[in-house]
């Protein structure tokens, strides 16, 4: 298992060592001890969620505020996604900056996202199954959403607006300015 730091401090790309033979393959997707050692602190994942999405679905940019903020470990079990995370830590010099990472069921990489980031993804396959571990429980009143179309994001995505399938809830997200003013993180 290899851990790769990214351009924005905090998130980590995890690349498994995949053992292949005539029967198929085997790999370790998650090892708590190794991730904790790499991060320098302990992460206690307490729940695992799964979403199934059709092609062109966008889910996000979701986050929860304290005391229910969450770190996440994202993995794709079937298909391919363009995962996008946005730094929403008001005291970070990277506030409003984003990372785009492709995850799929071929390379089986995972993405660790610490608290203080909004997370979303585009489903790029006809059927996409994404699993994510979280270190805090869901709380509807602490759930927030960053607006995908916020012009301050300057998010240049390859999918046209007409093709994107976005929930009504996600279309009502907050702007970066609103998130900064509220100083959630």
C-alpha positions, -999 to +999 in steps of 0.1 A: +000+000+000+014+034-010+003+067+003+006+098-019+003+134-005-015+157-029-010+194-038-033+206-010-022+193+024-045+168+041-061+146+015-041+114+006-043+091-024-040+055-014-026+030-040-030-007-031-006-034-041-027-056-063-018-093-066-030-108-099-030-144-111-051-166-133-080-166-107-083-128-106-068-105-080-064-097-043-055-065-025-058-048+008-081-018+004-077-003+039-053-009+068-060+013+098-026+009+113-008+021+081-031+050+074-029+062+111+009+060+109+011+079+077-014+106+089+002+109+123-031+106+140-058+080+145-089+078+123-118+058+137-142+050+108-175+041+123-198+037+093-196+027+057-219+041+030-226+031-006-241+050-035-251+037-069-252+063-096-261+064-133-237+080-158-235+118-155-248+120-120-230+145-098-232+140-060-220+168-038-203+190-028-212+176+007-198+182+041-210+182+077-201+209+103-191+204+139-198+185+161-206+160+132-178+169+108-165+138+089-133+125+074-140+101+045-123+073+027-136+070-008-134+038-029-150+029-062-163-007-063-177-006-098-172+019-126-153+052-127-157+087-111-141+121-113-138+129-076-135+166-067-127+179-032-127+216-022-107+230+007-133+249+029-110+255+059-114+293+064-079+296+078-062+277+050-042+294+023-058+268+000-094+279+008-115+275-023-089+255-041-099+221-054-084+187-065-097+165-092-089+128-090-101+099-111-109+068-091-121+035-107-126-002-101-095-010-123-068+008-103-087+004-070-071+036-055-088+052-026-089+088-015-087+099+021-105+133+027-100+149+061-125+172+078-126+207+063-132+196+027-164+196+006-166+164-014-184+155-047-180+132-076-192+127-112-202+092-122-185+085-155-197+049-161-231+036-170-233+022-134-210+034-107-208+021-071-189+042-046-183+032-010-171+056+016-161+051+052-168+080+076-155+088+111-187+104+123-224+097+120-248+115+096-267+145+110-292+161+088-291+194+107-253+195+104-252+186+067-242+213+042-235+216+005-212+238-015-228+249-048-212+232-078-218+262-100-202+288-077-182+310-101-155+315-075-146+278-078-135+282-114-142+245-118-137+236-154-154+202-159-157+183-192-194+175-188-218+200-202-244+215-179-272+198-199-258+163-193-252+167-155-278+150-133-279+169-100-304+165-071-326+195-061-309+196-027-274+199-043-286+227-066-294+247-035-259+246-020-240+275-004-215+297-020-178+298-010-184+333+004-211+320+026-190+291+038-161+315+045-183+339+064-196+311+086-161+298+094-173+262+097-137+249+098 
